[in-house]
Amino acid sequence: MIFDATLVDVIGSLAACLTTASFVPQVWLSFKTRDVSGVSLSMYSVFTAGIALWLVYGLLLGAWPIVIANAITLLLAFAILTMKLIYGKSAKVPAPT
């Protein structure tokens, strides 16, 4: 089945908007509470690197929905990663007894 290119672009753009927007509440909550104890440093490091590669991929293809979504997601993921590095140091977990 062949789809109209406009429909494909709309679906891709909608998917990009939804997945990118899903990060906004986490960034806002982390910034507001400065609580990043539930954030995995290793997961967000790997995720941020993956998003950077998706951005490069989108640039190489000239696929603007991929480029725009991943540029914004990269900024949001980097913000969470930065907060984890800054705020995570102040939250010391007590040693088990």
PDB file of N, CA, C and O in Angstrom:
ATOM      1  N   MET A   1       0.857  -1.179   0.000  1.00  0.00           N
ATOM      2  CA  MET A   1       0.000   0.000   0.000  1.00  0.00           C
ATOM      3  C   MET A   1       0.898   1.235   0.000  1.00  0.00           C
ATOM      4  O   MET A   1       1.835   1.331   0.793  1.00  0.00           O
ATOM      5  N   ILE A   2       0.610   2.158  -0.876  1.00  0.00           N
ATOM      6  CA  ILE A   2       1.390   3.391  -0.980  1.00  0.00           C
ATOM      7  C   ILE A   2       0.617   4.512  -0.285  1.00  0.00           C
ATOM      8  O   ILE A   2      -0.568   4.727  -0.540  1.00  0.00           O
ATOM      9  N   PHE A   3       1.323   5.217   0.599  1.00  0.00           N
ATOM     10  CA  PHE A   3       0.713   6.328   1.327  1.00  0.00           C
ATOM     11  C   PHE A   3       1.150   7.639   0.710  1.00  0.00           C
ATOM     12  O   PHE A   3       2.247   7.750   0.163  1.00  0.00           O
ATOM     13  N   ASP A   4       0.299   8.610   0.802  1.00  0.00           N
ATOM     14  CA  ASP A   4       0.623   9.956   0.359  1.00  0.00           C
ATOM     15  C   ASP A   4       1.758  10.494   1.231  1.00  0.00           C
ATOM     16  O   ASP A   4       1.733  10.321   2.449  1.00  0.00           O
ATOM     17  N   ALA A   5       2.753  11.147   0.620  1.00  0.00           N
ATOM     18  CA  ALA A   5       3.897  11.671   1.363  1.00  0.00           C
ATOM     19  C   ALA A   5       3.462  12.645   2.446  1.00  0.00           C
ATOM     20  O   ALA A   5       4.085  12.703   3.506  1.00  0.00           O
ATOM     21  N   THR A   6       2.415  13.404   2.203  1.00  0.00           N
ATOM     22  CA  THR A   6       1.931  14.349   3.204  1.00  0.00           C
ATOM     23  C   THR A   6       1.427  13.620   4.440  1.00  0.00           C
ATOM     24  O   THR A   6       1.695  14.048   5.563  1.00  0.00           O
ATOM     25  N   LEU A   7       0.698  12.522   4.248  1.00  0.00           N
ATOM     26  CA  LEU A   7       0.208  11.729   5.377  1.00  0.00           C
ATOM     27  C   LEU A   7       1.375  11.154   6.170  1.00  0.00           C
ATOM     28  O   LEU A   7       1.354  11.151   7.401  1.00  0.00           O
ATOM     29  N   VAL A   8       2.381  10.675   5.474  1.00  0.00           N
ATOM     30  CA  VAL A   8       3.566  10.127   6.133  1.00  0.00           C
ATOM     31  C   VAL A   8       4.256  11.213   6.964  1.00  0.00           C
ATOM     32  O   VAL A   8       4.662  10.962   8.098  1.00  0.00           O
ATOM     33  N   ASP A   9       4.387  12.405   6.406  1.00  0.00           N
ATOM     34  CA  ASP A   9       4.997  13.523   7.127  1.00  0.00           C
ATOM     35  C   ASP A   9       4.172  13.927   8.341  1.00  0.00           C
ATOM     36  O   ASP A   9       4.727  14.242   9.393  1.00  0.00           O
ATOM     37  N   VAL A  10       2.862  13.920   8.202  1.00  0.00           N
ATOM     38  CA  VAL A  10       1.981  14.261   9.327  1.00  0.00           C
ATOM     39  C   VAL A  10       2.131  13.228  10.439  1.00  0.00           C
ATOM     40  O   VAL A  10       2.239  13.589  11.611  1.00  0.00           O
ATOM     41  N   ILE A  11       2.137  11.947  10.078  1.00  0.00           N
ATOM     42  CA  ILE A  11       2.301  10.886  11.079  1.00  0.00           C
ATOM     43  C   ILE A  11       3.663  11.009  11.763  1.00  0.00           C
ATOM     44  O   ILE A  11       3.755  10.915  12.986  1.00  0.00           O
ATOM     45  N   GLY A  12       4.715  11.219  10.975  1.00  0.00           N
ATOM     46  CA  GLY A  12       6.056  11.377  11.544  1.00  0.00           C
ATOM     47  C   GLY A  12       6.163  12.603  12.439  1.00  0.00           C
ATOM     48  O   GLY A  12       6.781  12.551  13.502  1.00  0.00           O
ATOM     49  N   SER A  13       5.568  13.690  12.012  1.00  0.00           N
ATOM     50  CA  SER A  13       5.610  14.924  12.810  1.00  0.00           C
ATOM     51  C   SER A  13       4.820  14.769  14.107  1.00  0.00           C
ATOM     52  O   SER A  13       5.251  15.232  15.162  1.00  0.00           O
ATOM     53  N   LEU A  14       3.666  14.117  14.023  1.00  0.00           N
ATOM     54  CA  LEU A  14       2.865  13.882  15.229  1.00  0.00           C
ATOM     55  C   LEU A  14       3.603  12.968  16.202  1.00  0.00           C
ATOM     56  O   LEU A  14       3.627  13.231  17.405  1.00  0.00           O
ATOM     57  N   ALA A  15       4.200  11.906  15.692  1.00  0.00           N
ATOM     58  CA  ALA A  15       4.981  11.010  16.546  1.00  0.00           C
ATOM     59  C   ALA A  15       6.147  11.768  17.193  1.00  0.00           C
ATOM     60  O   ALA A  15       6.423  11.590  18.379  1.00  0.00           O
ATOM     61  N   ALA A  16       6.820  12.601  16.419  1.00  0.00           N
ATOM     62  CA  ALA A  16       7.944  13.383  16.939  1.00  0.00           C
ATOM     63  C   ALA A  16       7.486  14.341  18.028  1.00  0.00           C
ATOM     64  O   ALA A  16       8.151  14.479  19.054  1.00  0.00           O
ATOM     65  N   CYS A  17       6.357  14.999  17.812  1.00  0.00           N
ATOM     66  CA  CYS A  17       5.833  15.933  18.821  1.00  0.00           C
ATOM     67  C   CYS A  17       5.466  15.211  20.116  1.00  0.00           C
ATOM     68  O   CYS A  17       5.781  15.685  21.208  1.00  0.00           O
ATOM     69  N   LEU A  18       4.809  14.077  19.993  1.00  0.00           N
ATOM     70  CA  LEU A  18       4.387  13.340  21.190  1.00  0.00           C
ATOM     71  C   LEU A  18       5.569  12.798  21.981  1.00  0.00           C
ATOM     72  O   LEU A  18       5.607  12.929  23.204  1.00  0.00           O
ATOM     73  N   THR A  19       6.539  12.189  21.294  1.00  0.00           N
ATOM     74  CA  THR A  19       7.677  11.629  22.019  1.00  0.00           C
ATOM     75  C   THR A  19       8.554  12.724  22.619  1.00  0.00           C
ATOM     76  O   THR A  19       9.106  12.551  23.705  1.00  0.00           O
ATOM     77  N   THR A  20       8.684  13.842  21.921  1.00  0.00           N
ATOM     78  CA  THR A  20       9.460  14.960  22.460  1.00  0.00           C
ATOM     79  C   THR A  20       8.744  15.586  23.647  1.00  0.00           C
ATOM     80  O   THR A  20       9.367  15.863  24.673  1.00  0.00           O
ATOM     81  N   ALA A  21       7.460  15.808  23.517  1.00  0.00           N
ATOM     82  CA  ALA A  21       6.677  16.417  24.600  1.00  0.00           C
ATOM     83  C   ALA A  21       6.657  15.548  25.854  1.00  0.00           C
ATOM     84  O   ALA A  21       6.481  16.060  26.959  1.00  0.00           O
ATOM     85  N   SER A  22       6.834  14.254  25.692  1.00  0.00           N
ATOM     86  CA  SER A  22       6.804  13.366  26.858  1.00  0.00           C
ATOM     87  C   SER A  22       7.938  13.654  27.840  1.00  0.00           C
ATOM     88  O   SER A  22       7.851  13.270  29.006  1.00  0.00           O
ATOM     89  N   PHE A  23       8.987  14.316  27.395  1.00  0.00           N
ATOM     90  CA  PHE A  23      10.108  14.632  28.278  1.00  0.00           C
ATOM     91  C   PHE A  23       9.886  15.904  29.099  1.00  0.00           C
ATOM     92  O   PHE A  23      10.518  16.084  30.140  1.00  0.00           O
ATOM     93  N   VAL A  24       9.017  16.766  28.651  1.00  0.00           N
ATOM     94  CA  VAL A  24       8.817  18.051  29.319  1.00  0.00           C
ATOM     95  C   VAL A  24       8.396  17.889  30.785  1.00  0.00           C
ATOM     96  O   VAL A  24       8.968  18.566  31.639  1.00  0.00           O
ATOM     97  N   PRO A  25       7.427  17.029  31.120  1.00  0.00           N
ATOM     98  CA  PRO A  25       7.056  16.893  32.540  1.00  0.00           C
ATOM     99  C   PRO A  25       8.217  16.427  33.423  1.00  0.00           C
ATOM    100  O   PRO A  25       8.356  16.893  34.553  1.00  0.00           O
ATOM    101  N   GLN A  26       9.054  15.507  32.915  1.00  0.00           N
ATOM    102  CA  GLN A  26      10.192  15.025  33.710  1.00  0.00           C
ATOM    103  C   GLN A  26      11.206  16.138  33.934  1.00  0.00           C
ATOM    104  O   GLN A  26      11.726  16.298  35.038  1.00  0.00           O
ATOM    105  N   VAL A  27      11.482  16.899  32.899  1.00  0.00           N
ATOM    106  CA  VAL A  27      12.433  18.007  33.038  1.00  0.00           C
ATOM    107  C   VAL A  27      11.886  19.036  34.020  1.00  0.00           C
ATOM    108  O   VAL A  27      12.607  19.504  34.900  1.00  0.00           O
ATOM    109  N   TRP A  28      10.615  19.385  33.869  1.00  0.00           N
ATOM    110  CA  TRP A  28      10.006  20.385  34.746  1.00  0.00           C
ATOM    111  C   TRP A  28       9.996  19.905  36.195  1.00  0.00           C
ATOM    112  O   TRP A  28      10.357  20.665  37.094  1.00  0.00           O
ATOM    113  N   LEU A  29       9.593  18.665  36.435  1.00  0.00           N
ATOM    114  CA  LEU A  29       9.547  18.131  37.798  1.00  0.00           C
ATOM    115  C   LEU A  29      10.944  18.066  38.409  1.00  0.00           C
ATOM    116  O   LEU A  29      11.134  18.424  39.571  1.00  0.00           O
ATOM    117  N   SER A  30      11.911  17.612  37.632  1.00  0.00           N
ATOM    118  CA  SER A  30      13.289  17.535  38.131  1.00  0.00           C
ATOM    119  C   SER A  30      13.828  18.919  38.456  1.00  0.00           C
ATOM    120  O   SER A  30      14.508  19.097  39.466  1.00  0.00           O
ATOM    121  N   PHE A  31      13.533  19.895  37.616  1.00  0.00           N
ATOM    122  CA  PHE A  31      13.991  21.260  37.851  1.00  0.00           C
ATOM    123  C   PHE A  31      13.306  21.855  39.076  1.00  0.00           C
ATOM    124  O   PHE A  31      13.947  22.499  39.905  1.00  0.00           O
ATOM    125  N   LYS A  32      12.007  21.634  39.181  1.00  0.00           N
ATOM    126  CA  LYS A  32      11.219  22.210  40.272  1.00  0.00           C
ATOM    127  C   LYS A  32      11.579  21.605  41.631  1.00  0.00           C
ATOM    128  O   LYS A  32      11.719  22.330  42.616  1.00  0.00           O
ATOM    129  N   THR A  33      11.728  20.293  41.685  1.00  0.00           N
ATOM    130  CA  THR A  33      11.983  19.614  42.969  1.00  0.00           C
ATOM    131  C   THR A  33      13.468  19.383  43.234  1.00  0.00           C
ATOM    132  O   THR A  33      13.877  19.158  44.373  1.00  0.00           O
ATOM    133  N   ARG A  34      14.255  19.440  42.191  1.00  0.00           N
ATOM    134  CA  ARG A  34      15.686  19.111  42.264  1.00  0.00           C
ATOM    135  C   ARG A  34      15.914  17.692  42.770  1.00  0.00           C
ATOM    136  O   ARG A  34      16.968  17.370  43.318  1.00  0.00           O
ATOM    137  N   ASP A  35      14.904  16.856  42.574  1.00  0.00           N
ATOM    138  CA  ASP A  35      14.996  15.451  42.970  1.00  0.00           C
ATOM    139  C   ASP A  35      15.204  14.616  41.714  1.00  0.00           C
ATOM    140  O   ASP A  35      14.298  14.465  40.895  1.00  0.00           O
ATOM    141  N   VAL A  36      16.382  14.089  41.580  1.00  0.00           N
ATOM    142  CA  VAL A  36      16.704  13.242  40.437  1.00  0.00           C
ATOM    143  C   VAL A  36      17.112  11.852  40.899  1.00  0.00           C
ATOM    144  O   VAL A  36      17.788  11.114  40.180  1.00  0.00           O
ATOM    145  N   SER A  37      16.693  11.509  42.103  1.00  0.00           N
ATOM    146  CA  SER A  37      17.079  10.217  42.662  1.00  0.00           C
ATOM    147  C   SER A  37      16.539   9.045  41.851  1.00  0.00           C
ATOM    148  O   SER A  37      17.136   7.969  41.861  1.00  0.00           O
ATOM    149  N   GLY A  38      15.431   9.228  41.154  1.00  0.00           N
ATOM    150  CA  GLY A  38      14.860   8.163  40.351  1.00  0.00           C
ATOM    151  C   GLY A  38      15.397   8.108  38.938  1.00  0.00           C
ATOM    152  O   GLY A  38      14.959   7.282  38.138  1.00  0.00           O
ATOM    153  N   VAL A  39      16.338   8.976  38.623  1.00  0.00           N
ATOM    154  CA  VAL A  39      16.896   9.035  37.271  1.00  0.00           C
ATOM    155  C   VAL A  39      18.194   8.237  37.239  1.00  0.00           C
ATOM    156  O   VAL A  39      19.079   8.447  38.068  1.00  0.00           O
ATOM    157  N   SER A  40      18.302   7.337  36.294  1.00  0.00           N
ATOM    158  CA  SER A  40      19.502   6.531  36.125  1.00  0.00           C
ATOM    159  C   SER A  40      20.522   7.299  35.284  1.00  0.00           C
ATOM    160  O   SER A  40      20.254   7.646  34.134  1.00  0.00           O
ATOM    161  N   LEU A  41      21.682   7.558  35.865  1.00  0.00           N
ATOM    162  CA  LEU A  41      22.736   8.276  35.152  1.00  0.00           C
ATOM    163  C   LEU A  41      23.194   7.497  33.920  1.00  0.00           C
ATOM    164  O   LEU A  41      23.373   8.077  32.849  1.00  0.00           O
ATOM    165  N   SER A  42      23.381   6.200  34.066  1.00  0.00           N
ATOM    166  CA  SER A  42      23.852   5.412  32.920  1.00  0.00           C
ATOM    167  C   SER A  42      22.799   5.348  31.822  1.00  0.00           C
ATOM    168  O   SER A  42      23.137   5.440  30.642  1.00  0.00           O
ATOM    169  N   MET A  43      21.535   5.194  32.187  1.00  0.00           N
ATOM    170  CA  MET A  43      20.476   5.142  31.179  1.00  0.00           C
ATOM    171  C   MET A  43      20.382   6.452  30.423  1.00  0.00           C
ATOM    172  O   MET A  43      20.296   6.452  29.195  1.00  0.00           O
ATOM    173  N   TYR A  44      20.396   7.573  31.139  1.00  0.00           N
ATOM    174  CA  TYR A  44      20.267   8.863  30.472  1.00  0.00           C
ATOM    175  C   TYR A  44      21.509   9.204  29.666  1.00  0.00           C
ATOM    176  O   TYR A  44      21.411   9.913  28.665  1.00  0.00           O
ATOM    177  N   SER A  45      22.665   8.720  30.075  1.00  0.00           N
ATOM    178  CA  SER A  45      23.883   8.935  29.280  1.00  0.00           C
ATOM    179  C   SER A  45      23.788   8.213  27.948  1.00  0.00           C
ATOM    180  O   SER A  45      24.072   8.794  26.901  1.00  0.00           O
ATOM    181  N   VAL A  46      23.390   6.953  27.984  1.00  0.00           N
ATOM    182  CA  VAL A  46      23.251   6.169  26.757  1.00  0.00           C
ATOM    183  C   VAL A  46      22.113   6.732  25.901  1.00  0.00           C
ATOM    184  O   VAL A  46      22.246   6.835  24.681  1.00  0.00           O
ATOM    185  N   PHE A  47      21.005   7.093  26.532  1.00  0.00           N
ATOM    186  CA  PHE A  47      19.865   7.645  25.822  1.00  0.00           C
ATOM    187  C   PHE A  47      20.243   8.942  25.113  1.00  0.00           C
ATOM    188  O   PHE A  47      19.890   9.144  23.951  1.00  0.00           O
ATOM    189  N   THR A  48      20.957   9.817  25.810  1.00  0.00           N
ATOM    190  CA  THR A  48      21.370  11.103  25.231  1.00  0.00           C
ATOM    191  C   THR A  48      22.291  10.879  24.031  1.00  0.00           C
ATOM    192  O   THR A  48      22.166  11.568  23.018  1.00  0.00           O
ATOM    193  N   ALA A  49      23.207   9.927  24.139  1.00  0.00           N
ATOM    194  CA  ALA A  49      24.083   9.600  23.005  1.00  0.00           C
ATOM    195  C   ALA A  49      23.250   9.065  21.835  1.00  0.00           C
ATOM    196  O   ALA A  49      23.516   9.406  20.682  1.00  0.00           O
ATOM    197  N   GLY A  50      22.258   8.241  22.119  1.00  0.00           N
ATOM    198  CA  GLY A  50      21.384   7.716  21.074  1.00  0.00           C
ATOM    199  C   GLY A  50      20.597   8.811  20.389  1.00  0.00           C
ATOM    200  O   GLY A  50      20.457   8.803  19.166  1.00  0.00           O
ATOM    201  N   ILE A  51      20.084   9.748  21.155  1.00  0.00           N
ATOM    202  CA  ILE A  51      19.341  10.873  20.576  1.00  0.00           C
ATOM    203  C   ILE A  51      20.251  11.719  19.695  1.00  0.00           C
ATOM    204  O   ILE A  51      19.833  12.192  18.638  1.00  0.00           O
ATOM    205  N   ALA A  52      21.492  11.910  20.129  1.00  0.00           N
ATOM    206  CA  ALA A  52      22.451  12.667  19.317  1.00  0.00           C
ATOM    207  C   ALA A  52      22.674  11.970  17.969  1.00  0.00           C
ATOM    208  O   ALA A  52      22.773  12.627  16.932  1.00  0.00           O
ATOM    209  N   LEU A  53      22.752  10.644  17.993  1.00  0.00           N
ATOM    210  CA  LEU A  53      22.925   9.903  16.748  1.00  0.00           C
ATOM    211  C   LEU A  53      21.679   9.974  15.865  1.00  0.00           C
ATOM    212  O   LEU A  53      21.794  10.057  14.642  1.00  0.00           O
ATOM    213  N   TRP A  54      20.486   9.943  16.474  1.00  0.00           N
ATOM    214  CA  TRP A  54      19.252  10.117  15.702  1.00  0.00           C
ATOM    215  C   TRP A  54      19.234  11.498  15.038  1.00  0.00           C
ATOM    216  O   TRP A  54      18.775  11.647  13.906  1.00  0.00           O
ATOM    217  N   LEU A  55      19.732  12.486  15.748  1.00  0.00           N
ATOM    218  CA  LEU A  55      19.798  13.838  15.192  1.00  0.00           C
ATOM    219  C   LEU A  55      20.711  13.864  13.967  1.00  0.00           C
ATOM    220  O   LEU A  55      20.354  14.425  12.931  1.00  0.00           O
ATOM    221  N   VAL A  56      21.881  13.258  14.090  1.00  0.00           N
ATOM    222  CA  VAL A  56      22.816  13.196  12.963  1.00  0.00           C
ATOM    223  C   VAL A  56      22.174  12.434  11.798  1.00  0.00           C
ATOM    224  O   VAL A  56      22.279  12.855  10.646  1.00  0.00           O
ATOM    225  N   TYR A  57      21.515  11.326  12.098  1.00  0.00           N
ATOM    226  CA  TYR A  57      20.827  10.535  11.077  1.00  0.00           C
ATOM    227  C   TYR A  57      19.786  11.386  10.343  1.00  0.00           C
ATOM    228  O   TYR A  57      19.715  11.373   9.114  1.00  0.00           O
ATOM    229  N   GLY A  58      18.991  12.113  11.102  1.00  0.00           N
ATOM    230  CA  GLY A  58      17.988  12.981  10.495  1.00  0.00           C
ATOM    231  C   GLY A  58      18.609  14.055   9.619  1.00  0.00           C
ATOM    232  O   GLY A  58      18.096  14.366   8.544  1.00  0.00           O
ATOM    233  N   LEU A  59      19.723  14.622  10.085  1.00  0.00           N
ATOM    234  CA  LEU A  59      20.425  15.628   9.287  1.00  0.00           C
ATOM    235  C   LEU A  59      20.947  15.037   7.981  1.00  0.00           C
ATOM    236  O   LEU A  59      20.833  15.650   6.920  1.00  0.00           O
ATOM    237  N   LEU A  60      21.518  13.841   8.072  1.00  0.00           N
ATOM    238  CA  LEU A  60      22.049  13.198   6.870  1.00  0.00           C
ATOM    239  C   LEU A  60      20.954  12.865   5.860  1.00  0.00           C
ATOM    240  O   LEU A  60      21.176  12.919   4.650  1.00  0.00           O
ATOM    241  N   LEU A  61      19.775  12.521   6.367  1.00  0.00           N
ATOM    242  CA  LEU A  61      18.644  12.216   5.483  1.00  0.00           C
ATOM    243  C   LEU A  61      17.908  13.474   5.023  1.00  0.00           C
ATOM    244  O   LEU A  61      17.178  13.449   4.032  1.00  0.00           O
ATOM    245  N   GLY A  62      18.107  14.567   5.747  1.00  0.00           N
ATOM    246  CA  GLY A  62      17.334  15.772   5.470  1.00  0.00           C
ATOM    247  C   GLY A  62      15.886  15.619   5.904  1.00  0.00           C
ATOM    248  O   GLY A  62      14.989  16.246   5.340  1.00  0.00           O
ATOM    249  N   ALA A  63      15.666  14.782   6.908  1.00  0.00           N
ATOM    250  CA  ALA A  63      14.314  14.509   7.416  1.00  0.00           C
ATOM    251  C   ALA A  63      14.033  15.453   8.582  1.00  0.00           C
ATOM    252  O   ALA A  63      14.401  15.172   9.723  1.00  0.00           O
ATOM    253  N   TRP A  64      13.377  16.575   8.282  1.00  0.00           N
ATOM    254  CA  TRP A  64      13.202  17.629   9.263  1.00  0.00           C
ATOM    255  C   TRP A  64      12.359  17.245  10.474  1.00  0.00           C
ATOM    256  O   TRP A  64      12.654  17.734  11.565  1.00  0.00           O
ATOM    257  N   PRO A  65      11.337  16.411  10.362  1.00  0.00           N
ATOM    258  CA  PRO A  65      10.645  15.985  11.587  1.00  0.00           C
ATOM    259  C   PRO A  65      11.593  15.255  12.549  1.00  0.00           C
ATOM    260  O   PRO A  65      11.510  15.435  13.764  1.00  0.00           O
ATOM    261  N   ILE A  66      12.488  14.435  12.000  1.00  0.00           N
ATOM    262  CA  ILE A  66      13.464  13.725  12.835  1.00  0.00           C
ATOM    263  C   ILE A  66      14.465  14.708  13.424  1.00  0.00           C
ATOM    264  O   ILE A  66      14.811  14.613  14.601  1.00  0.00           O
ATOM    265  N   VAL A  67      14.929  15.645  12.616  1.00  0.00           N
ATOM    266  CA  VAL A  67      15.924  16.623  13.074  1.00  0.00           C
ATOM    267  C   VAL A  67      15.356  17.494  14.195  1.00  0.00           C
ATOM    268  O   VAL A  67      15.968  17.624  15.255  1.00  0.00           O
ATOM    269  N   ILE A  68      14.208  18.079  13.962  1.00  0.00           N
ATOM    270  CA  ILE A  68      13.627  19.005  14.942  1.00  0.00           C
ATOM    271  C   ILE A  68      13.289  18.288  16.239  1.00  0.00           C
ATOM    272  O   ILE A  68      13.622  18.765  17.324  1.00  0.00           O
ATOM    273  N   ALA A  69      12.624  17.137  16.127  1.00  0.00           N
ATOM    274  CA  ALA A  69      12.246  16.389  17.328  1.00  0.00           C
ATOM    275  C   ALA A  69      13.465  15.967  18.134  1.00  0.00           C
ATOM    276  O   ALA A  69      13.477  16.092  19.358  1.00  0.00           O
ATOM    277  N   ASN A  70      14.481  15.473  17.455  1.00  0.00           N
ATOM    278  CA  ASN A  70      15.652  14.995  18.184  1.00  0.00           C
ATOM    279  C   ASN A  70      16.528  16.130  18.698  1.00  0.00           C
ATOM    280  O   ASN A  70      17.215  15.960  19.705  1.00  0.00           O
ATOM    281  N   ALA A  71      16.523  17.269  18.041  1.00  0.00           N
ATOM    282  CA  ALA A  71      17.257  18.430  18.575  1.00  0.00           C
ATOM    283  C   ALA A  71      16.616  18.882  19.885  1.00  0.00           C
ATOM    284  O   ALA A  71      17.318  19.164  20.856  1.00  0.00           O
ATOM    285  N   ILE A  72      15.289  18.950  19.913  1.00  0.00           N
ATOM    286  CA  ILE A  72      14.587  19.350  21.140  1.00  0.00           C
ATOM    287  C   ILE A  72      14.738  18.282  22.215  1.00  0.00           C
ATOM    288  O   ILE A  72      15.005  18.599  23.374  1.00  0.00           O
ATOM    289  N   THR A  73      14.568  17.011  21.836  1.00  0.00           N
ATOM    290  CA  THR A  73      14.710  15.922  22.807  1.00  0.00           C
ATOM    291  C   THR A  73      16.129  15.873  23.359  1.00  0.00           C
ATOM    292  O   THR A  73      16.324  15.593  24.542  1.00  0.00           O
ATOM    293  N   LEU A  74      17.114  16.142  22.518  1.00  0.00           N
ATOM    294  CA  LEU A  74      18.503  16.163  22.983  1.00  0.00           C
ATOM    295  C   LEU A  74      18.698  17.240  24.043  1.00  0.00           C
ATOM    296  O   LEU A  74      19.360  17.002  25.053  1.00  0.00           O
ATOM    297  N   LEU A  75      18.133  18.412  23.825  1.00  0.00           N
ATOM    298  CA  LEU A  75      18.226  19.483  24.834  1.00  0.00           C
ATOM    299  C   LEU A  75      17.551  19.071  26.139  1.00  0.00           C
ATOM    300  O   LEU A  75      18.092  19.302  27.220  1.00  0.00           O
ATOM    301  N   LEU A  76      16.371  18.463  26.040  1.00  0.00           N
ATOM    302  CA  LEU A  76      15.652  18.042  27.245  1.00  0.00           C
ATOM    303  C   LEU A  76      16.393  16.921  27.973  1.00  0.00           C
ATOM    304  O   LEU A  76      16.516  16.951  29.198  1.00  0.00           O
ATOM    305  N   ALA A  77      16.885  15.937  27.226  1.00  0.00           N
ATOM    306  CA  ALA A  77      17.630  14.834  27.841  1.00  0.00           C
ATOM    307  C   ALA A  77      18.927  15.350  28.462  1.00  0.00           C
ATOM    308  O   ALA A  77      19.323  14.912  29.542  1.00  0.00           O
ATOM    309  N   PHE A  78      19.577  16.273  27.781  1.00  0.00           N
ATOM    310  CA  PHE A  78      20.808  16.860  28.320  1.00  0.00           C
ATOM    311  C   PHE A  78      20.510  17.644  29.596  1.00  0.00           C
ATOM    312  O   PHE A  78      21.318  17.650  30.524  1.00  0.00           O
ATOM    313  N   ALA A  79      19.350  18.307  29.646  1.00  0.00           N
ATOM    314  CA  ALA A  79      18.958  19.039  30.852  1.00  0.00           C
ATOM    315  C   ALA A  79      18.778  18.074  32.029  1.00  0.00           C
ATOM    316  O   ALA A  79      19.242  18.350  33.135  1.00  0.00           O
ATOM    317  N   ILE A  80      18.112  16.953  31.792  1.00  0.00           N
ATOM    318  CA  ILE A  80      17.928  15.965  32.859  1.00  0.00           C
ATOM    319  C   ILE A  80      19.276  15.383  33.273  1.00  0.00           C
ATOM    320  O   ILE A  80      19.547  15.221  34.463  1.00  0.00           O
ATOM    321  N   LEU A  81      20.112  15.073  32.302  1.00  0.00           N
ATOM    322  CA  LEU A  81      21.441  14.538  32.597  1.00  0.00           C
ATOM    323  C   LEU A  81      22.266  15.531  33.409  1.00  0.00           C
ATOM    324  O   LEU A  81      22.946  15.143  34.359  1.00  0.00           O
ATOM    325  N   THR A  82      22.211  16.797  33.044  1.00  0.00           N
ATOM    326  CA  THR A  82      22.932  17.833  33.779  1.00  0.00           C
ATOM    327  C   THR A  82      22.408  17.962  35.203  1.00  0.00           C
ATOM    328  O   THR A  82      23.189  18.080  36.147  1.00  0.00           O
ATOM    329  N   MET A  83      21.083  17.941  35.358  1.00  0.00           N
ATOM    330  CA  MET A  83      20.502  18.016  36.707  1.00  0.00           C
ATOM    331  C   MET A  83      20.907  16.803  37.537  1.00  0.00           C
ATOM    332  O   MET A  83      21.158  16.928  38.736  1.00  0.00           O
ATOM    333  N   LYS A  84      20.972  15.637  36.912  1.00  0.00           N
ATOM    334  CA  LYS A  84      21.400  14.435  37.634  1.00  0.00           C
ATOM    335  C   LYS A  84      22.826  14.604  38.132  1.00  0.00           C
ATOM    336  O   LYS A  84      23.144  14.225  39.259  1.00  0.00           O
ATOM    337  N   LEU A  85      23.680  15.167  37.300  1.00  0.00           N
ATOM    338  CA  LEU A  85      25.078  15.367  37.700  1.00  0.00           C
ATOM    339  C   LEU A  85      25.208  16.432  38.790  1.00  0.00           C
ATOM    340  O   LEU A  85      26.042  16.299  39.685  1.00  0.00           O
ATOM    341  N   ILE A  86      24.397  17.477  38.724  1.00  0.00           N
ATOM    342  CA  ILE A  86      24.473  18.560  39.702  1.00  0.00           C
ATOM    343  C   ILE A  86      23.719  18.212  40.982  1.00  0.00           C
ATOM    344  O   ILE A  86      24.292  18.225  42.071  1.00  0.00           O
ATOM    345  N   TYR A  87      22.434  17.904  40.844  1.00  0.00           N
ATOM    346  CA  TYR A  87      21.593  17.658  42.013  1.00  0.00           C
ATOM    347  C   TYR A  87      21.823  16.280  42.616  1.00  0.00           C
ATOM    348  O   TYR A  87      21.600  16.085  43.811  1.00  0.00           O
ATOM    349  N   GLY A  88      22.259  15.333  41.819  1.00  0.00           N
ATOM    350  CA  GLY A  88      22.467  13.964  42.304  1.00  0.00           C
ATOM    351  C   GLY A  88      23.583  13.861  43.319  1.00  0.00           C
ATOM    352  O   GLY A  88      23.581  12.966  44.164  1.00  0.00           O
ATOM    353  N   LYS A  89      24.537  14.774  43.239  1.00  0.00           N
ATOM    354  CA  LYS A  89      25.662  14.746  44.184  1.00  0.00           C
ATOM    355  C   LYS A  89      25.239  15.148  45.584  1.00  0.00           C
ATOM    356  O   LYS A  89      25.833  14.705  46.567  1.00  0.00           O
ATOM    357  N   SER A  90      24.208  15.991  45.684  1.00  0.00           N
ATOM    358  CA  SER A  90      23.787  16.451  47.000  1.00  0.00           C
ATOM    359  C   SER A  90      22.913  15.443  47.719  1.00  0.00           C
ATOM    360  O   SER A  90      22.752  15.524  48.937  1.00  0.00           O
ATOM    361  N   ALA A  91      22.346  14.494  46.987  1.00  0.00           N
ATOM    362  CA  ALA A  91      21.480  13.483  47.598  1.00  0.00           C
ATOM    363  C   ALA A  91      22.292  12.239  47.898  1.00  0.00           C
ATOM    364  O   ALA A  91      22.428  11.356  47.051  1.00  0.00           O
ATOM    365  N   LYS A  92      22.821  12.174  49.083  1.00  0.00           N
ATOM    366  CA  LYS A  92      23.614  11.032  49.506  1.00  0.00           C
ATOM    367  C   LYS A  92      22.685   9.943  50.056  1.00  0.00           C
ATOM    368  O   LYS A  92      21.816  10.204  50.888  1.00  0.00           O
ATOM    369  N   VAL A  93      22.890   8.755  49.582  1.00  0.00           N
ATOM    370  CA  VAL A  93      22.103   7.626  50.067  1.00  0.00           C
ATOM    371  C   VAL A  93      22.836   7.039  51.266  1.00  0.00           C
ATOM    372  O   VAL A  93      24.025   6.735  51.171  1.00  0.00           O
ATOM    373  N   PRO A  94      22.135   6.871  52.412  1.00  0.00           N
ATOM    374  CA  PRO A  94      22.805   6.318  53.587  1.00  0.00           C
ATOM    375  C   PRO A  94      23.242   4.880  53.337  1.00  0.00           C
ATOM    376  O   PRO A  94      22.569   4.119  52.641  1.00  0.00           O
ATOM    377  N   ALA A  95      24.369   4.533  53.912  1.00  0.00           N
ATOM    378  CA  ALA A  95      24.889   3.181  53.777  1.00  0.00           C
ATOM    379  C   ALA A  95      23.996   2.207  54.516  1.00  0.00           C
ATOM    380  O   ALA A  95      23.472   2.536  55.580  1.00  0.00           O
ATOM    381  N   PRO A  96      23.810   1.003  53.968  1.00  0.00           N
ATOM    382  CA  PRO A  96      22.991   0.002  54.677  1.00  0.00           C
ATOM    383  C   PRO A  96      23.643  -0.413  55.985  1.00  0.00           C
ATOM    384  O   PRO A  96      24.868  -0.466  56.097  1.00  0.00           O
ATOM    385  N   THR A  97      22.822  -0.700  56.952  1.00  0.00           N
ATOM    386  CA  THR A  97      23.360  -1.113  58.266  1.00  0.00           C
ATOM    387  C   THR A  97      23.282  -2.585  58.472  1.00  0.00           C
ATOM    388  O   THR A  97      23.691  -3.084  59.520  1.00  0.00           O
TER     389      THR A  97
END
